[in-house]
Amino acid sequence: MLEYVRDILQRERAMRQHAAKKKGLEDGSVTIGTFSSVCLYWIPDIVSSFRKIHPNITMNILQGDYSDVLGWVRDGTVDIGFETFPTDEKLNETPLHKDRLLCAAPADYVPANGKTVTTSDMESVPFIIQRSGYEEDTMKFIRKHGLKINAQHRVDDDGAIIAFVEKGLGISLVPELILKNTSANVKTYPTEPEENRLIGLITQTKVDLSPAAQAMHEFIVEFIKERGLYI
């Protein structure tokens, strides 16, 4: 009799777990932390496409800079965060996309060699840079190559940077993700040497994702792969 009772209890636990997962996936919620370029060019398509498959899952989006997203993931404010790697944090990291840094320049600007913007070029003209918290990709490049740039303007928004460049106020290093979708009258050049930022997802290591968050995590990975953006 005891064996039968144990079997019944095991089946009951399995049934409850299945029901909880099903309810969590269909009626749950997921919160995503992201930075501006991903929020502008990926998130709308991700949210609208995911909603067609899981219309009852509530989705919340928080936008900030890189440090904001790290903090939100660490303290549990968000389930999933978009981040650039490496983070130097003990978090689960899922690399997604290698995004080139390109030079955005005024329409009348031509680099010395006519094809690429070199480190010498960057030191010889006014430079537009993001403020602290947004400028990590640019600063990594500057520190790596020991550049002495003439940073005349510091702004927050990617769109503001492009607007400043368009008005001839300087050049800037900008992720390709932003420049692919701009209609501004600016020129874009590869940098020499070439530099990239690696975009991916981060989650807590000690907390299992809810069924809804797990479904979203998997969906984002497939979204990037289907569009030929996966590393």
C-alpha positions in Angstrom: 0.0 0.0 0.0 2.9 2.4 0.8 4.3 2.0 -2.7 0.9 3.0 -4.1 0.6 6.0 -1.8 4.1 7.2 -2.8 3.2 6.8 -6.5 0.0 8.8 -6.0 1.9 11.6 -4.2 4.6 11.7 -6.8 2.0 12.0 -9.6 0.2 14.7 -7.6 3.4 16.8 -7.2 4.1 16.3 -10.9 0.6 17.5 -11.8 0.9 20.6 -9.5 4.3 21.5 -11.0 2.9 21.2 -14.5 -0.1 23.3 -13.7 2.0 25.9 -12.0 4.3 26.1 -15.0 1.4 26.3 -17.4 -0.3 29.1 -15.4 3.0 30.9 -15.0 3.7 30.8 -18.7 0.2 31.9 -19.8 -0.6 34.4 -17.0 2.8 35.5 -15.8 4.9 38.6 -16.3 8.4 39.4 -17.4 10.4 42.6 -16.9 13.3 43.4 -19.2 16.1 46.0 -18.6 17.7 47.5 -21.7 19.8 50.4 -23.0 18.7 52.9 -25.6 19.8 51.4 -28.9 18.4 48.0 -28.2 15.2 49.6 -26.7 14.8 51.6 -29.9 15.7 49.1 -32.6 15.0 45.6 -31.2 12.6 45.8 -28.3 9.4 46.9 -30.2 9.7 44.0 -32.6 10.5 41.6 -29.8 7.5 42.7 -27.6 5.0 42.7 -30.5 6.1 39.3 -31.8 6.2 37.7 -28.4 2.7 39.1 -27.6 1.2 37.3 -30.6 2.4 34.0 -29.2 1.7 34.7 -25.5 -1.0 37.4 -25.4 -1.7 37.0 -21.6 1.9 37.5 -20.4 2.5 41.0 -19.1 5.7 42.6 -20.3 7.5 45.5 -18.7 10.4 47.4 -20.2 12.9 49.6 -18.2 15.5 51.7 -20.1 18.7 53.0 -18.6 22.4 52.9 -19.2 24.7 49.9 -18.8 25.2 50.3 -15.1 21.4 50.7 -14.5 20.8 47.4 -16.2 23.4 45.6 -14.1 21.9 47.0 -10.9 18.4 46.0 -11.9 19.5 42.4 -12.6 21.5 42.2 -9.4 18.6 43.4 -7.2 15.9 41.5 -9.0 14.1 44.6 -10.4 14.2 43.0 -13.9 14.2 39.3 -14.9 16.4 39.7 -18.0 18.8 42.5 -18.9 20.5 43.5 -22.2 24.1 44.3 -21.6 27.5 44.5 -23.2 30.2 42.0 -22.2 32.2 41.4 -20.3 30.4 42.6 -17.2 32.9 41.6 -14.5 29.8 40.3 -12.6 28.8 36.9 -11.4 25.8 36.6 -13.7 24.5 34.3 -16.3 25.6 35.7 -19.7 24.2 34.8 -23.1 26.1 36.5 -25.9 23.9 37.5 -28.8 25.3 40.0 -31.3 28.7 41.5 -32.2 28.0 45.2 -33.0 30.7 47.2 -34.8 31.6 50.7 -33.6 31.6 53.0 -36.6 32.6 56.6 -36.9 29.7 59.0 -37.6 31.0 62.1 -39.4 29.5 65.3 -41.0 28.5 64.9 -44.6 31.5 67.0 -45.8 34.1 65.1 -43.7 36.7 62.9 -45.5 39.3 61.0 -43.5 43.0 61.2 -44.4 43.0 57.9 -46.3 39.5 58.3 -47.7 38.2 55.0 -46.4 38.6 54.5 -42.7 38.9 56.8 -39.7 42.1 56.2 -37.9 43.2 57.0 -34.4 45.1 60.0 -35.8 42.0 61.2 -37.5 40.1 61.0 -34.2 42.7 63.1 -32.4 42.7 65.9 -35.0 39.0 66.9 -35.0 36.4 67.8 -32.3 34.8 64.7 -30.7 31.3 64.2 -29.4 31.0 61.7 -26.6 28.2 60.3 -24.4 28.1 61.2 -20.7 29.2 58.8 -18.0 27.2 55.6 -18.0 26.5 55.7 -21.7 30.1 56.1 -23.0 31.7 52.8 -22.0 32.1 51.4 -25.5 33.8 54.6 -26.7 36.0 54.9 -23.6 37.2 51.4 -24.0 38.4 52.2 -27.5 40.0 55.5 -26.3 41.8 53.8 -23.4 42.9 50.8 -25.4 44.6 53.0 -28.0 45.7 55.8 -25.7 43.9 58.5 -27.6 44.0 62.1 -26.7 40.6 63.3 -28.1 39.2 66.8 -28.1 35.8 66.0 -26.4 33.8 69.3 -26.8 30.3 67.9 -26.3 28.9 65.3 -23.9 25.3 64.2 -24.5 23.0 61.4 -23.3 20.9 60.3 -26.2 22.1 58.5 -29.4 19.8 60.7 -31.5 21.4 63.8 -30.0 24.8 62.6 -31.0 23.7 62.0 -34.6 22.1 65.5 -34.6 25.3 67.1 -33.3 27.4 65.3 -36.0 24.9 66.2 -38.7 25.4 69.9 -37.8 29.2 69.6 -38.2 30.0 69.9 -34.5 32.4 66.9 -34.5 32.7 63.2 -35.1 31.7 60.3 -32.8 32.0 56.6 -32.3 28.6 55.1 -32.6 27.3 51.4 -32.7 26.3 50.2 -36.1 22.9 49.2 -34.7 22.1 52.9 -34.5 23.6 54.0 -37.8 21.8 51.4 -39.8 18.5 53.0 -39.0 19.3 56.7 -39.2 18.0 59.0 -41.9 20.3 61.8 -40.9 22.7 63.4 -43.4 25.9 61.9 -41.9 28.7 59.7 -43.3 29.8 56.5 -41.6 33.3 55.1 -41.8 34.8 51.9 -40.3 37.4 52.6 -37.7 41.0 51.6 -37.9 41.6 49.5 -35.9 38.2 47.9 -36.0 36.3 47.7 -32.7 33.1 45.9 -31.6 30.8 45.7 -28.7 29.3 42.3 -27.7 25.6 42.6 -26.8 23.9 39.8 -24.8 21.5 38.9 -22.1 22.2 38.7 -18.3 20.2 37.0 -15.6 20.8 36.2 -11.9 22.8 33.0 -11.3 21.1 31.9 -8.0 17.5 32.5 -9.1 15.6 30.4 -11.6 13.7 32.2 -14.3 10.0 32.1 -14.1 8.2 30.2 -16.9 7.3 33.5 -18.5 10.8 34.9 -18.3 12.3 31.7 -19.5 10.0 31.8 -22.5 11.0 35.4 -23.2 14.8 34.6 -22.9 14.5 31.7 -25.4 12.3 33.9 -27.7 14.9 36.7 -27.8 17.7 34.3 -28.7 15.6 32.9 -31.6 14.7 36.4 -32.6 18.3 37.3 -33.0 19.2 34.1 -34.9 16.3 34.4 -37.3 17.4 37.9 -38.3 20.9 36.7 -39.0 22.3 38.8 -36.2 23.6 36.0 -34.0 27.3 35.8 -33.3 
